[in-house]
Amino acid sequence: MKKVTTMFITGIITGIIISFAAVVLLAPKMMFTVSESQYDFAKTKALIEKQTAENNWSMPHQYDLQATMSKNGFSVKPVTVFSICKPDIAVRILDNDPNRHISAMMPCRIAIYEKADGKTYIARMNAGLMSKLLGSEVKAVMGEAGEDSEKILAPVIKK
């Protein structure tokens, strides 16, 4: 009986360790979606701006992180982060007190950057996965926002 108990406890501990390692190793990669652009940095940037407007989203802000780093004495490859918003989707979170904490993840962000290989990449939060971790209305809103973001990016992403 003692041997069976020891094996059981060892199995539980091993399972916990393996599960923890899987979360630590896989979760960061699963939280974000990264795609290669079929265009260079400038064209990718211009097309995302155009697609955002054509899909009836607004772009309240753009962050030119390369310029910010340059002002502080650092040299990095091009990086721009777009904040995009669709008010009729966002209001479903912002007008609901129990869900307002989700505003910390708003507006939606899309990053484009150039890597050492000279290619341009597009990164964004995996809204589909993140929505599954949250409540029902938040899940629906994030799912819709994620689908719309992918429509905006579809013409730019390398197939």
Number of C-alpha atoms within 10 A of each C-alpha: 6 7 8 9 10 11 12 12 12 12 12 12 12 12 12 12 12 12 12 12 12 11 13 11 11 11 11 9 12 14 14 14 12 16 16 17 23 16 16 15 21 11 14 22 21 11 17 20 18 12 18 22 14 11 13 13 19 15 17 10 13 15 13 13 16 16 17 14 14 11 10 8 9 10 12 15 13 16 22 19 19 22 17 22 21 17 13 9 15 17 12 15 20 16 10 11 8 10 15 14 12 14 12 7 9 14 19 20 18 18 18 24 24 19 13 7 6 11 14 24 23 23 16 20 18 17 21 17 16 17 19 14 10 14 12 11 14 19 18 17 19 25 19 16 21 21 13 17 23 13 14 22 19 14 15 22 18 12 9
